Amino acid sequence: MGVTTVRLQTDVEQHLEAIASRLHRSKGWVINQALSEYIEKQQLEQERWRQTLEAMESAAQGKVVDSSEVHRWLNSWGTENEQDAPRSGR
């Protein structure tokens, strides 16, 4: 386990101490939890951005699905005749 020193603003330090006290945990535990959640969120955002760029490239290449096919598919959700997701023709 690594050790990192961080200078905190006074109000952040006070809130951190209050949270740690309320949770009966150490400040280090609270900081680790907060950073873990932040890192996970950043990784999810990075993956969404990658998927967005991939989708934009696919659309630029003409790999699209007609909206009427998408609507038919969505309208079939929850019915006895639920359809598979439409795929692009290319």
C-alpha distances in whole Angstrom, upper triangle without the diagonal:
4,7,10,13,16,20,21,25,26,27,24,22,25,25,21,22,25,23,20,23,25,22,22,18,16,16,12,13,16,14,11,14,17,14,14,18,19,17,19,22,22,21,24,26,26,27,30,31,31,33,35,36,36,39,41,41,42,45,46,47,49,47,48,49,52,52,54,53,49,52,53,50,49,52,52,48,49,52,54,54,50,50,47,46,48,47,48,51,50
4,7,10,13,17,19,22,24,25,22,21,24,24,20,21,25,23,20,24,26,23,23,19,16,16,12,13,16,13,11,15,16,14,14,18,18,16,19,22,21,21,24,26,25,27,30,30,30,33,35,35,36,39,40,40,42,44,45,46,49,47,48,49,52,52,55,53,50,52,54,51,49,53,53,49,50,54,55,55,52,51,49,47,49,48,48,52,50
4,7,10,13,16,19,21,23,20,18,21,21,18,19,22,21,19,22,24,22,22,18,15,13,10,13,15,12,11,15,16,14,15,18,18,17,20,22,22,22,26,27,26,28,31,31,32,34,36,36,38,40,41,42,44,46,47,48,50,49,49,51,54,53,56,55,51,53,56,52,51,54,54,51,52,56,57,57,54,53,51,49,51,50,50,54,52
4,6,10,12,16,18,20,17,16,19,20,16,18,21,20,18,22,24,22,22,19,15,13,10,13,14,11,11,15,15,12,14,18,17,16,19,21,20,21,24,25,25,27,29,29,30,33,34,35,36,39,40,40,43,44,45,47,49,47,48,50,53,52,55,54,50,52,54,52,50,53,54,50,52,55,57,57,53,53,50,48,50,49,49,53,51
4,7,10,13,15,17,15,13,17,18,15,16,20,19,18,21,23,22,22,19,15,13,11,14,15,12,13,16,16,14,17,19,18,18,21,23,22,24,27,27,27,29,31,31,32,35,36,37,39,41,41,42,45,46,47,49,51,50,50,52,54,53,57,56,52,54,56,54,52,55,56,52,53,57,59,59,56,55,53,50,52,51,52,55,54
4,6,10,12,14,12,11,14,15,13,15,18,18,17,20,22,21,22,19,15,12,11,14,14,10,12,15,14,13,16,18,16,17,20,21,20,22,25,25,25,28,30,30,31,34,35,35,37,39,40,41,43,45,45,47,49,48,48,50,53,51,55,54,50,52,55,52,50,53,54,51,52,56,58,58,54,54,51,49,51,50,50,54,52
4,7,9,12,10,9,13,14,13,14,17,18,17,20,22,22,23,20,17,13,13,17,16,13,15,18,16,15,19,20,18,19,23,23,22,25,27,27,27,31,32,31,33,36,36,37,39,41,41,43,45,46,47,49,51,50,50,52,54,53,56,55,52,53,56,54,51,54,56,53,54,57,60,60,56,56,54,51,53,52,52,56,55
4,6,8,6,6,9,11,10,12,14,15,15,17,19,20,21,18,16,12,13,16,14,11,15,16,14,14,18,19,17,19,22,22,21,24,26,26,27,30,31,31,33,35,35,36,39,40,41,42,45,46,46,49,50,49,49,51,53,51,54,54,50,52,54,52,50,52,54,51,52,55,58,58,54,54,52,50,52,51,52,55,54
4,6,5,6,9,10,10,12,14,15,16,18,20,21,22,20,18,14,16,18,16,14,18,19,16,17,20,21,19,21,24,23,23,26,28,27,28,32,32,32,34,37,36,37,40,41,41,43,46,46,47,50,51,50,50,51,53,51,55,54,51,52,55,53,50,53,54,51,52,56,59,59,55,55,53,51,52,52,52,56,55
4,5,5,6,9,10,11,12,14,15,17,18,20,21,20,18,14,16,19,17,15,19,20,18,19,22,23,21,24,26,26,26,29,31,30,31,34,35,35,37,40,39,40,43,44,44,47,49,49,50,53,54,53,53,54,56,54,57,57,53,54,57,55,52,55,56,53,54,57,60,61,57,57,56,53,55,55,55,59,58
4,5,5,6,9,10,11,12,14,15,16,18,20,19,17,14,17,19,16,15,19,19,16,18,22,21,20,23,25,24,25,28,29,28,30,33,33,33,36,38,38,39,42,43,43,45,47,48,49,51,53,52,51,52,53,51,54,54,51,51,54,52,49,52,53,50,51,55,57,58,54,55,53,51,53,53,53,57,56
4,5,5,6,9,10,10,12,14,15,16,18,17,15,11,14,15,12,11,15,15,13,14,18,17,16,19,22,21,21,25,26,25,27,30,30,30,33,35,35,36,39,40,40,42,44,45,46,49,50,49,48,49,51,49,52,52,48,49,52,49,47,49,51,48,48,52,55,55,52,52,50,48,50,50,50,54,53
4,6,5,6,9,10,10,12,14,15,16,15,13,9,12,14,12,11,15,16,14,15,18,19,18,21,23,23,23,26,28,28,29,32,33,33,35,37,38,39,41,43,43,45,47,48,49,51,53,51,51,52,54,52,55,55,51,52,54,52,49,52,53,50,51,54,57,58,54,54,53,50,52,52,53,57,56
4,5,5,6,9,10,11,12,14,15,15,13,11,14,15,13,13,17,17,16,18,21,21,20,23,25,25,26,29,30,30,32,34,35,35,38,39,40,41,44,45,45,47,49,50,51,54,55,53,53,53,55,53,56,56,52,52,55,53,50,52,54,50,51,55,57,58,55,55,54,51,54,54,55,58,58
4,5,5,6,9,10,10,12,14,13,13,10,13,14,11,12,15,15,13,16,18,18,18,21,22,22,23,26,27,27,29,31,32,32,35,37,37,39,41,42,42,45,46,47,48,51,52,50,49,50,52,50,52,52,48,49,52,49,46,49,50,47,47,51,54,54,51,52,50,48,50,51,52,55,55
4,5,5,6,8,10,11,12,11,9,6,10,10,8,8,12,12,11,13,16,16,16,19,20,20,22,24,25,26,28,30,31,32,34,35,36,38,40,41,42,44,45,46,48,50,51,50,49,50,52,50,52,52,48,49,51,49,46,49,50,46,47,51,53,54,50,51,49,47,49,50,51,54,54
4,5,5,6,9,10,10,10,8,6,10,11,9,11,14,14,14,16,18,19,19,22,24,24,25,28,29,29,31,34,34,35,38,39,40,41,43,44,45,48,49,50,51,54,55,53,53,53,55,53,56,55,51,52,55,52,49,52,53,49,49,53,56,57,53,54,52,50,53,53,54,58,58
4,6,5,6,9,10,10,10,9,13,13,11,13,16,15,15,18,20,19,20,23,24,24,26,29,29,30,32,34,34,36,38,39,40,42,44,45,46,48,49,50,52,54,55,53,52,53,54,52,55,54,50,51,53,51,48,50,51,48,48,52,54,55,52,53,52,50,52,53,54,58,58
4,5,5,6,8,8,9,8,11,11,8,10,13,12,11,15,16,16,17,20,21,21,23,25,26,27,29,31,31,33,35,36,37,39,41,41,43,45,46,47,49,51,52,50,49,50,51,49,52,51,47,48,50,48,45,47,48,44,44,48,51,52,48,49,48,46,49,49,51,54,54
4,6,5,6,5,6,5,9,8,6,9,12,11,12,15,16,16,18,20,21,22,24,26,27,28,30,32,33,34,36,37,38,40,42,43,44,46,48,49,50,52,53,51,51,51,53,51,54,53,49,50,52,49,47,49,50,46,46,50,52,53,50,51,49,47,50,51,52,56,55
4,5,5,6,8,8,12,11,10,13,15,15,15,18,20,20,21,24,25,26,28,30,30,32,34,35,36,38,40,41,42,44,45,46,48,50,51,52,54,56,57,55,54,54,56,54,56,56,52,52,55,52,49,51,52,48,48,52,54,55,52,53,52,50,53,54,55,59,59
4,6,8,10,11,14,13,11,14,16,15,15,19,20,19,21,24,24,25,27,29,29,31,33,34,35,37,39,40,40,43,44,45,46,49,50,51,53,55,55,53,52,52,54,52,54,53,50,50,52,49,46,49,49,46,45,49,51,53,50,51,50,48,51,52,54,57,57
4,5,8,10,12,10,9,13,14,12,13,17,17,17,19,22,22,23,25,27,27,29,31,32,33,35,37,38,39,41,42,43,45,47,48,49,51,53,53,51,50,50,52,50,52,51,48,48,50,47,45,47,47,44,43,47,49,50,47,48,47,46,49,50,51,55,55
4,7,10,12,10,10,14,15,14,16,19,19,19,22,24,24,25,28,29,30,31,34,35,36,38,39,40,42,44,45,46,48,50,51,52,54,56,56,54,53,54,56,54,56,55,51,52,54,51,48,50,51,47,46,50,52,54,50,52,50,49,52,52,54,58,58
4,7,8,6,7,10,11,11,13,15,16,17,19,21,21,23,25,26,27,29,31,32,33,35,37,38,39,41,43,44,45,47,48,50,51,53,54,52,51,52,54,52,55,53,50,51,53,50,47,50,50,46,46,50,52,53,50,50,49,47,50,51,52,56,56
4,5,5,7,9,10,11,13,14,15,17,19,20,21,23,25,26,27,29,30,32,33,35,36,38,39,41,42,44,45,47,48,50,51,53,54,52,52,53,55,53,56,55,51,52,54,51,49,51,52,48,48,52,54,55,51,52,50,49,51,52,53,57,56
4,5,5,6,9,10,11,12,14,15,16,18,20,21,22,24,26,27,28,30,32,33,34,36,37,39,41,42,43,45,46,48,49,51,52,51,50,51,53,52,54,53,50,51,53,50,48,51,51,48,48,52,54,55,51,52,50,48,50,50,52,55,55
4,5,5,6,9,10,10,12,14,15,16,18,20,21,22,24,26,27,28,30,31,33,34,36,37,39,40,42,43,45,46,48,49,51,49,49,50,52,51,54,52,49,50,52,49,47,50,50,47,47,51,53,54,50,51,48,47,49,49,50,54,53
4,5,5,6,9,10,10,12,14,15,17,18,20,21,23,24,26,27,29,30,32,33,35,36,38,39,41,42,43,45,47,48,50,47,47,48,50,49,52,50,47,48,50,47,45,47,48,44,44,48,50,51,47,48,46,44,47,47,48,52,51
4,5,5,6,9,10,11,12,14,15,17,18,20,21,23,24,26,27,29,30,32,33,35,36,37,39,41,42,43,45,47,48,46,46,46,49,47,50,48,45,46,48,45,43,46,46,43,43,47,49,49,46,46,45,43,45,46,47,51,50
4,5,5,6,8,10,10,12,14,15,16,18,20,21,22,24,26,27,28,30,31,33,34,36,37,39,40,42,43,45,46,45,44,45,48,46,49,48,44,46,48,45,43,46,46,43,44,47,50,50,46,47,45,43,45,45,46,49,49
4,6,5,6,9,10,10,12,14,15,16,18,20,21,22,24,26,27,29,30,31,33,34,36,37,39,40,42,43,45,43,43,44,47,45,48,47,43,45,47,44,42,45,45,42,42,46,48,48,45,45,43,41,43,43,44,48,47
4,6,5,6,9,10,11,12,14,15,17,18,20,21,23,24,26,27,29,30,32,33,35,36,37,39,41,42,44,41,41,42,44,43,45,44,41,42,44,41,39,42,42,38,39,43,45,45,42,42,40,38,41,41,42,46,45
4,5,5,6,9,10,11,12,14,15,17,18,20,21,23,24,26,27,29,30,31,33,35,36,37,39,41,42,40,40,41,43,41,44,43,39,41,43,40,38,41,41,38,39,43,45,45,42,42,40,38,40,40,41,45,44
4,5,5,6,8,10,10,12,14,15,16,18,20,21,22,24,25,27,28,30,31,33,34,36,37,39,41,39,39,40,42,41,44,43,39,41,43,40,38,41,42,39,40,43,46,46,42,42,40,37,39,39,40,44,43
4,5,5,6,9,10,11,12,14,15,17,18,20,21,23,24,26,27,29,30,32,33,35,36,38,39,37,37,38,41,40,42,41,37,39,41,38,36,39,40,36,37,41,43,43,39,39,37,35,37,37,38,42,41
4,6,5,6,9,10,11,12,14,15,17,18,20,21,22,24,26,27,29,30,31,33,35,36,37,35,35,36,38,37,39,38,35,36,38,35,33,36,37,34,34,38,40,40,37,37,35,33,35,35,36,40,39
4,5,5,6,9,10,11,12,14,15,16,18,20,21,23,24,26,27,29,30,31,33,35,36,34,34,35,38,36,39,38,35,36,39,36,34,37,38,35,36,39,42,42,38,38,36,33,35,35,36,39,39
4,5,5,6,9,10,10,12,14,15,16,18,20,21,23,24,26,27,29,30,31,33,35,33,33,34,37,36,39,38,34,36,39,36,34,37,38,35,36,40,42,42,38,37,35,32,34,34,34,38,37
4,5,5,6,9,10,11,12,14,15,17,18,20,21,22,24,26,27,29,30,32,33,31,31,32,35,34,36,35,32,33,35,32,31,34,34,31,33,36,38,38,34,34,31,29,31,31,32,35,35
4,5,5,6,9,10,11,12,14,15,16,18,20,21,22,24,26,27,28,30,31,30,29,30,33,31,34,33,30,31,34,31,29,32,33,30,31,35,37,37,33,33,31,28,30,30,31,34,34
4,5,5,6,9,10,10,12,14,15,16,18,20,21,23,24,26,27,29,30,29,29,30,33,32,35,34,30,32,35,32,30,34,35,32,34,37,39,39,35,34,32,29,31,30,30,34,33
4,5,5,6,9,10,11,12,14,15,16,18,20,21,22,24,26,27,29,27,27,29,32,31,34,32,29,32,34,31,29,33,33,31,32,36,38,37,33,32,30,27,29,28,28,32,31
4,5,5,6,9,10,11,12,14,15,16,18,20,21,22,24,26,27,25,25,26,29,28,31,29,26,28,30,27,26,29,30,27,29,32,34,34,30,29,27,24,26,25,26,30,29
4,5,5,6,9,10,10,12,14,15,16,18,20,21,22,24,26,24,24,25,28,27,30,29,26,28,30,28,26,30,30,28,30,33,36,35,31,30,28,25,26,25,26,29,28
4,5,5,6,9,10,11,12,14,15,17,18,20,21,23,25,23,23,25,28,28,31,30,27,29,32,29,28,31,32,30,32,35,37,36,32,31,28,25,26,25,25,29,27
4,5,5,6,9,10,10,12,14,15,16,18,20,21,23,21,21,23,26,25,29,27,24,27,29,26,25,29,29,27,29,32,34,33,29,28,25,22,23,22,22,26,25
4,5,5,6,9,10,10,12,14,15,16,18,20,21,19,19,20,23,22,26,24,21,24,26,23,22,26,27,25,27,30,32,31,27,26,23,20,21,20,21,24,23
4,5,5,6,9,10,10,12,14,15,16,18,20,19,19,21,24,23,27,26,23,25,28,26,25,28,29,28,30,33,35,34,30,28,26,22,23,22,21,25,23
4,5,5,6,9,10,11,12,14,15,17,19,17,18,20,23,24,27,25,23,26,28,26,25,29,30,28,31,33,35,33,30,28,25,22,22,20,20,23,21
4,5,5,6,9,10,10,12,14,15,17,15,15,17,20,20,23,22,19,22,24,22,21,25,26,24,27,30,31,30,26,24,21,18,18,17,17,20,19
4,5,5,6,9,10,10,12,14,15,14,14,16,19,19,22,21,19,21,24,22,21,25,26,25,28,30,32,30,27,25,22,19,19,17,17,20,19
4,5,5,6,9,10,10,12,14,14,14,17,20,21,24,23,21,24,26,24,24,28,29,28,31,33,35,33,30,27,24,21,20,18,17,20,18
4,5,5,6,9,10,11,13,11,13,15,19,19,23,21,19,23,25,23,23,27,27,26,29,31,33,31,27,25,22,18,18,16,14,17,15
4,5,5,6,9,10,11,9,9,12,15,16,19,18,16,19,21,19,20,23,24,23,27,29,31,28,25,22,20,16,15,13,12,15,14
4,5,5,6,9,10,10,10,13,16,16,20,19,18,21,23,22,22,25,27,26,30,31,33,31,28,25,23,19,18,16,14,16,15
4,5,5,6,9,9,11,14,17,19,22,21,20,23,25,24,24,28,28,28,32,33,35,32,29,26,23,20,18,16,14,16,13
4,5,5,7,5,8,11,14,16,19,18,17,20,22,20,21,25,25,25,29,30,32,29,26,23,20,17,15,12,10,12,10
4,5,5,5,6,9,12,13,17,16,15,18,20,20,20,23,25,25,29,30,32,29,26,23,20,17,15,12,10,12,11
4,5,7,9,13,15,17,20,19,19,22,24,23,24,27,28,29,32,33,35,32,30,26,24,21,18,16,13,14,12
4,6,9,12,15,17,20,19,19,22,24,23,24,27,28,29,32,33,35,32,29,26,23,20,17,14,11,12,9
4,6,9,11,14,17,16,16,19,21,20,22,25,26,26,30,31,32,29,27,23,21,18,15,12,9,9,7
4,7,10,13,15,14,14,17,19,18,19,22,23,24,27,28,29,26,23,20,18,14,12,9,5,7,6
4,7,9,12,11,11,14,15,15,16,19,20,21,25,25,27,24,21,18,16,13,10,8,5,7,8
4,6,8,7,7,11,12,11,13,16,16,18,21,22,23,20,18,15,13,10,7,6,5,7,9
4,6,5,7,9,10,11,13,15,16,18,21,21,23,20,18,15,15,12,9,9,8,9,12
4,5,5,6,9,10,10,12,14,16,19,20,22,19,17,15,15,12,10,11,11,13,16
4,5,5,6,9,10,10,12,15,18,18,20,17,15,13,14,12,10,12,13,14,17
4,5,5,6,9,10,11,13,17,16,18,15,13,10,11,9,6,9,10,11,15
4,5,5,6,9,10,11,15,15,18,15,12,10,10,8,7,9,11,13,16
4,5,5,6,9,10,14,14,16,14,12,11,12,10,10,13,14,16,19
4,6,5,6,9,12,12,14,11,10,8,10,10,9,13,15,16,20
4,5,5,7,11,11,13,10,7,6,7,6,7,11,13,16,19
4,5,5,9,10,13,11,9,8,10,9,10,13,16,18,21
4,6,8,8,11,10,8,9,12,11,12,16,18,21,24
4,6,6,8,6,5,6,9,10,12,16,18,20,24
4,6,9,8,5,7,9,10,13,16,19,22,25
4,7,8,6,10,12,13,16,20,23,25,28
4,5,5,9,12,14,16,20,23,25,28
4,6,9,12,15,17,21,24,26,29
4,6,10,13,14,18,21,22,25
4,7,9,12,15,19,20,23
4,6,8,12,15,17,20
4,6,9,13,15,17
4,7,10,13,15
4,7,9,12
4,6,9
4,5
4
